[in-house]
C-alpha cells in the first residue's frame, strides 16, 4: 500500500473540496427520521449530488457513477465529512445493496435499479431482522413461495432502517420448510406494494429511524430476486461484509469526530486530569489506525480481492471507537453533558454510538465469527 497521494489524487481532492464548498447547504437539513418533509429534503440533496456525478463515485459511469477506484472514494468521503455535508439518507442502498448488486445482479437489474439509486429516485430500506432473528439471520422465518414467475412474500420484518419513508426494501426470505442457511433468497420489493403494511417504530427521541414491515401475500416478480434462488445466505453475507467492514462506516466519520473531540478538550483541559488527555490521544491514534486499515482494505479490493471474515474485526473496532470518542466528550462536559446548546451537540452522537455494538451484527456474534472463521477455533 502506497501512503503517498499521486498528483491525480490530489487534483481529485481539490475538485471534491471545491464542489462541496459551493454546494453543501449552509444550515443543517431537517431530520429525515422525523417527517416526510425532512426525508424529501435529503432526497433532494441526493439528487444534487447525482447532478454533480457524486452520487456514488466508484460505480461505472453508465450506472450513475464516475468509475473511480476505492482510494478516491476514501478521498471523497474525507472531503464530504470535512465539509459537514448531510447524512446520506440512501446509505442502505448505495453502500449496502448497490455494491452487492454489482457482484450478484443481472445486467437488467443493474440498469434498472442502480441509476435510480444513485439519483435518489429510489430510497432503500434494509428488511432483514425479524422478531425472532436479529444478529442470527439464519433464524428468519418470513417466506417466499414460488408462484410461476413470481414469489408470494409473507411474514414480518422489524428494525427495518429507513422503512418509514423509503420506496423499496431488500429482504431475506426462505422457501417454506427450509431451515437455517439453506433455501433462502434475497428479494427486492416495493414498500407501496399491495399487502405491505409499515408500522413506524418511534425512538425515545421521537425519531422514526425504524419500522416494522408486515407482508401478507405480497406478489413480486422472481426477476427481482438478487442472486440465485436459494443462495440468499451467500448474497446476504456479501452485503454484511460491506456493512461491517467498509462502506457504511468510512474512516472520515471518526477522524472528524476526533477533531471535534480535540477541540472540545482544548477548551476544557485547564480543569481536566492528565488521564483525559491520554484518552483523547488514544482516540486520535485509534481513528488514524482505523483509517490506515481501511486504506489497506480498499487497496486489496482495487487489486481484485474481496472482503472476508476480517470485516468482523473492523466492525468491532469502529463500533467501540465510536463509543470511546463520544463517551470521552461526555466526560469532558461533565455535569453539562446532557444539556443542549452550541457547544454540546454530543449527546445524540453518544446515544447513537451505544447502539453500534448491536446493529450490523452484534459484537458478540462478530467475535464468534473471528474465532471460528479466522482463527479456526472449535465452536463452543
C-alpha positions, -999 to 999 in steps of 0.1 A, spaced: 0 0 0 14 34 -11 8 60 16 16 89 -8 -11 106 -28 -5 109 -65 -9 142 -83 -41 129 -98 -55 120 -64 -45 155 -50 -63 171 -80 -93 149 -74 -94 161 -37 -93 197 -48 -122 191 -72 -143 175 -45 -135 202 -20 -144 230 -44 -178 213 -53 -186 208 -16 -178 244 -7 -201 256 -35 -230 231 -28 -233 219 8 -263 236 24 -253 264 48 -276 251 75 -284 215 85 -313 199 67 -343 188 88 -340 153 101 -351 126 77 -362 105 107 -389 128 118 -411 139 89 -416 131 53 -406 167 45 -372 161 61 -369 129 42 -376 146 9 -351 174 17 -324 147 20 -337 131 -12 -332 165 -29 -296 165 -16 -290 131 -31 -303 144 -64 -279 174 -62 -250 150 -56 -261 130 -86 -263 161 -108 -226 167 -99 -219 130 -105 -210 124 -69 -239 100 -61 -215 70 -59 -182 77 -74 -170 41 -76 -198 29 -98 -195 27 -136 -204 59 -155 -233 42 -173 -248 34 -139 -246 69 -124 -210 69 -111 -176 80 -122 -158 46 -124 -132 56 -98 -112 33 -75 -118 29 -38 -88 51 -29 -106 81 -45 -138 71 -28 -120 75 6 -107 108 -6 -143 118 -15 -155 107 19 -128 127 37 -139 159 19 -176 151 24 -172 149 61 -148 178 62 -175 200 46 -201 189 71 -224 176 43 -257 160 51 -260 124 62 -268 101 32 -304 91 35 -299 64 9 -269 47 26 -287 13 28 -290 15 -10 -257 30 -22 -234 15 5 -250 -19 10 -274 -31 -17 -255 -13 -45 -222 -30 -41 -239 -63 -36 -259 -58 -68 -227 -50 -87 -215 -85 -78 -247 -106 -79 -271 -86 -100 -281 -93 -136 -273 -66 -163 -310 -58 -164 -312 -53 -126 -281 -31 -126 -295 -9 -154 -330 -7 -138 -321 -1 -101 -286 15 -98 -290 48 -117 -322 55 -98 -305 46 -65 -276 69 -73 -300 97 -82 -321 94 -50 -352 85 -70 -355 52 -51 -346 52 -14 -340 18 1 -347 1 34 -330 -29 48 -355 -56 58 -335 -84 74 -342 -87 111 -374 -103 125 -388 -106 160 -370 -139 164 -340 -133 142 -316 -104 147 -279 -110 147 -286 -146 139 -300 -141 104 -302 -178 98 -333 -178 121 -355 -157 97 -390 -172 92 -405 -149 65 -412 -169 34 -410 -165 -4 -433 -191 -20 -427 -196 -58 -458 -190 -79 -448 -193 -115 -427 -162 -124 -435 -146 -91 -430 -150 -54 -456 -146 -27 -439 -130 3 -453 -135 38 -440 -127 73 -428 -98 95 -397 -77 95 -386 -54 123 -359 -28 129 -360 -20 92 -338 10 87 -354 39 67 -385 19 61 -409 46 74 -405 67 43 -384 46 19 -396 34 -15 -381 -1 -17 -367 -27 6 -343 -57 2 -353 -86 24 -341 -121 33 -368 -148 28 -368 -186 29 -386 -213 10 -413 -229 31 -399 -258 50 -363 -249 47 -341 -244 77 -311 -223 88 -287 -213 60 -304 -233 32 -333 -223 10 -330 -186 15 -333 -158 -12 -327 -121 -12 -357 -104 -27 -363 -68 -36 -398 -54 -31 -416 -20 -33 -429 -7 0 -461 5 -16 -470 -29 -30 -504 -45 -22 -501 -65 11 -473 -44 26 -480 -27 59 -455 -4 75 -456 5 112 -431 31 123 -411 25 155 -406 57 174 -374 60 194 -372 78 228 -360 110 209 -391 109 187 -372 99 155 -387 73 132 -355 55 123 -370 21 120 -403 5 111 -419 -29 112 -429 -44 79 -458 -69 76 -461 -88 44 -494 -106 35 -493 -124 2 -471 -97 -14 -467 -107 -51 -433 -97 -66 -416 -109 -98 -390 -136 -94 -368 -113 -116 -365 -91 -85 -345 -118 -67 -309 -109 -62 -286 -138 -69 -296 -174 -74 -327 -189 -59 -318 -205 -25 -284 -188 -23 -296 -158 -3 -273 -165 26 -242 -161 4 -256 -129 -11 -265 -116 24 -230 -122 38 -215 -102 9 -238 -73 19 -230 -78 56 -193 -75 47 -199 -41 33 -220 -31 63 -195 -43 89 -162 -37 71 -161 -7 48 -188 12 31 -212 21 59 -185 35 83 -158 53 64 -127 65 84 -135 102 78 -165 99 101 -142 91 131 -114 114 121 -138 143 120 -153 131 153 -118 131 169 -111 166 156 -142 178 173 -132 159 205 -97 175 204 -112 210 200 -136 203 230 -107 191 251 -86 222 243 -114 244 257 -117 224 290 -82 210 295 -74 235 323 -98 217 346 -93 181 335 -69 154 348 -40 142 327 -58 109 321 -83 127 300 -56 139 277 -44 103 274 -80 92 264 -82 119 237 -48 109 224 -58 73 223 -90 81 203 -69 101 178 -44 71 174 -73 46 170 -90 68 144 -58 70 124 -52 33 128 -87 26 115 -81 49 85 -49 31 76 -66 -3 80 -94 8 56 -68 21 31 -52 -13 32 -86 -30 27 -95 -8 -3 -61 -14 -18 -69 -51 -16 -102 -45 -33 -87 -25 -60 -64 -54 -68 -94 -77 -72 -96 -90 -37 -128 -94 -16 -138 -86 20 -139 -118 40 -145 -125 77 -120 -98 86 -149 -74 82 -160 -87 117 -128 -73 132 -134 -40 115 -170 -38 128 -159 -44 164 -132 -17 161 -154 11 146 -183 5 169 -161 6 200 -141 36 187 -174 55 183 -182 49 219 -147 58 230 -149 92 212 -184 102 223 -180 90 259 -148 110 262 -167 141 251 -195 134 276 -169 131 304 -152 163 294 -185 181 295 -192 166 329 -224 179 346 -233 198 314 -231 167 292 -269 163 290 -276 199 282 -281 210 246 -266 241 231 -240 255 208 -211 237 225 -228 205 232 -241 185 203 -226 153 216 -255 138 234 -273 124 203 -240 111 190 -232 93 223 -267 77 225 -264 65 189 -229 52 194 -242 29 222 -262 10 195 -231 3 175 -221 -29 192 -256 -42 184 -265 -33 148 -248 -47 118 -245 -80 137 -238 -78 175 -202 -77 186 -206 -110 204 -216 -127 171 -186 -110 154 -162 -124 180 -176 -158 173 -170 -153 136 -134 -142 143 -128 -172 165 -143 -198 141 -136 -185 106 -103 -165 111 -86 -184 140 -100 -218 133 -112 -224 168 -138 -250 175 -174 -240 181 -183 -236 217 
